[in-house]
Amino acid sequence: MERTTTTAEDFLDRALLEEAAKKSGLLWVRADGSPHGRALWHAWHDGAVVVVGDGAEQPLHGLAAGSTAVVTVRSKDKGGRLTGWTASVTELPPHGEAWQGAVEELKGKRLNAPDTDTIGDRWARECRVLRLEPTGPLAERPGAMPDGSHAAEPMPTAATTRRPIPAGLPRLLLKRRKG
């Protein structure tokens, strides 16, 4: 029988992962096979990141139960990439024990909810609560970051960039101020 041992490095990696996830307000999650990551607000509960989404909450495109995702956490003080890992995705069934615990943690992190008193009921009806549990060693950590830019193509959007103002507008505005 093969025996697995926990090294000091494994312990420190786990502590880094947990502390970074607890302190960061956002993390980036890229569903397995997706070219784009998405910033998600989250909570740390029972050894994993929990997120709520879909319905009137944040979109969870591509995240499905039984799949994997790549999670990247930024440093709260510097804002740069701090750590990253692969996570297994599990959907928590509404009103189960694990779901209740996750929802209690998430309620405290949800800012400006339109229905604070009944948010759990709405989440049970309209949303999915996912648990992203770390699997394997950290893929990224201080001193062991991959080379390269990490820049990603912007996600497709209907939004446009601002166009230059018409040439005559400054004169028109100055004329109004003088009068």
C-alpha positions in Angstrom: 0.0 0.0 0.0 1.3 3.4 -0.9 1.5 6.0 1.9 1.0 9.6 1.2 2.8 12.1 3.4 2.2 15.8 4.0 5.3 17.9 3.7 5.9 21.2 5.3 5.7 22.7 1.8 2.2 21.2 1.3 1.1 22.6 4.6 2.4 26.1 3.8 0.8 25.9 0.3 -2.6 25.0 1.8 -2.3 27.8 4.4 -1.4 30.3 1.6 -4.4 29.1 -0.5 -6.8 29.4 2.3 -5.6 32.7 3.6 -5.5 34.2 0.1 -9.1 33.0 -0.6 -10.4 34.3 2.7 -8.9 37.8 2.3 -9.5 38.5 -1.4 -12.8 39.9 -2.4 -12.6 38.6 -5.9 -11.0 35.6 -7.6 -10.7 34.7 -11.3 -12.2 31.4 -12.3 -11.7 29.8 -15.7 -13.9 26.8 -16.5 -12.1 23.8 -17.9 -11.7 24.3 -21.7 -12.8 27.9 -21.6 -10.4 30.6 -23.0 -11.8 33.3 -20.7 -11.6 33.6 -16.9 -14.3 35.5 -15.0 -14.0 37.6 -11.8 -16.3 36.2 -9.1 -17.1 37.3 -5.6 -17.0 34.3 -3.2 -16.6 33.1 0.3 -14.4 30.4 1.9 -16.3 27.7 3.6 -15.4 24.3 4.9 -12.1 24.0 3.0 -13.3 25.3 -0.4 -14.4 28.4 -2.2 -18.1 28.8 -2.6 -19.8 31.0 -5.2 -23.4 31.8 -6.1 -24.5 32.7 -9.5 -26.9 32.7 -12.4 -30.4 34.0 -12.0 -30.0 37.7 -10.9 -26.5 37.0 -9.5 -23.1 36.8 -11.2 -22.9 34.6 -14.4 -21.2 31.2 -13.9 -20.7 30.5 -17.6 -19.1 27.1 -18.2 -18.9 26.0 -14.6 -20.7 22.7 -14.2 -20.9 20.1 -11.6 -18.3 17.4 -12.1 -16.0 19.6 -14.1 -12.8 21.3 -13.1 -11.8 25.0 -13.1 -8.6 27.0 -12.7 -8.8 29.5 -9.8 -6.5 32.5 -9.5 -6.4 34.6 -6.4 -4.9 38.1 -6.3 -3.1 39.6 -3.4 -5.3 41.9 -1.4 -2.5 44.5 -0.6 -0.7 44.5 -4.0 -3.5 43.5 -6.3 -1.3 41.2 -8.3 -1.6 37.4 -8.9 -0.8 35.6 -5.7 -1.7 32.0 -6.2 -3.6 29.6 -8.5 -4.8 26.1 -8.4 -7.1 23.6 -10.1 -10.5 23.0 -8.4 -13.1 20.3 -8.7 -16.6 21.9 -9.2 -19.6 20.5 -7.2 -23.1 22.0 -7.2 -24.7 22.0 -3.8 -28.3 20.9 -3.8 -30.6 23.7 -2.4 -31.5 23.4 1.3 -29.0 20.7 2.0 -26.7 21.0 5.0 -23.7 22.0 2.9 -25.8 24.4 0.9 -27.1 26.1 4.1 -23.6 26.6 5.5 -22.3 28.0 2.2 -25.3 30.3 1.8 -24.7 31.7 5.4 -21.1 32.5 4.4 -22.1 34.0 1.1 -24.9 36.2 2.6 -22.2 38.1 4.6 -20.2 38.7 1.4 -23.1 39.8 -0.8 -23.1 43.6 -1.0 -26.2 45.6 -1.8 -28.6 42.7 -2.1 -32.1 43.9 -3.0 -33.8 41.3 -0.8 -31.5 40.7 2.2 -34.1 39.0 4.4 -35.2 36.4 1.7 -32.0 36.1 -0.3 -31.5 32.4 0.6 -35.0 31.6 -0.8 -34.3 33.5 -4.0 -30.9 31.7 -4.4 -32.6 28.3 -3.9 -35.2 29.1 -6.6 -33.1 31.0 -9.2 -29.4 30.4 -8.6 -26.7 27.7 -8.3 -24.3 27.5 -5.4 -21.0 25.9 -6.4 -18.2 24.6 -4.3 -14.7 24.8 -5.9 -12.5 22.5 -3.9 -8.7 22.6 -4.4 -7.2 19.5 -6.0 -3.5 18.7 -6.1 -0.7 21.1 -5.5 -0.7 24.8 -6.2 -0.1 25.7 -9.8 1.2 29.2 -8.9 2.6 30.7 -5.8 5.2 33.3 -4.9 8.6 32.1 -6.3 6.9 29.7 -8.7 5.0 31.8 -11.2 4.8 30.8 -14.8 6.6 33.0 -17.4 4.7 35.2 -19.8 2.3 38.0 -19.7 -0.9 36.3 -18.4 -2.9 38.9 -20.5 -6.1 37.5 -21.9 -8.2 38.6 -24.9 -11.1 40.8 -23.8 -14.4 39.0 -23.6 -16.8 39.7 -26.5 -19.1 42.7 -25.7 -21.5 45.0 -27.4 -19.9 48.0 -25.5 -17.9 50.4 -27.6 -15.1 52.7 -26.7 -15.6 56.4 -26.5 -15.4 58.3 -29.8 -13.6 61.7 -30.2 -15.8 64.7 -29.5 -17.0 66.7 -32.5 -14.7 69.5 -33.4 -17.3 72.3 -32.9 -18.4 71.2 -29.4 -15.7 73.1 -27.4 -16.7 76.4 -29.2 -20.4 75.7 -28.5 -19.7 75.0 -24.8 -17.5 78.1 -24.4 -20.1 80.2 -26.0 -22.7 79.1 -23.4 -20.4 79.9 -20.5 -19.8 83.5 -21.7 -23.5 84.3 -22.1 
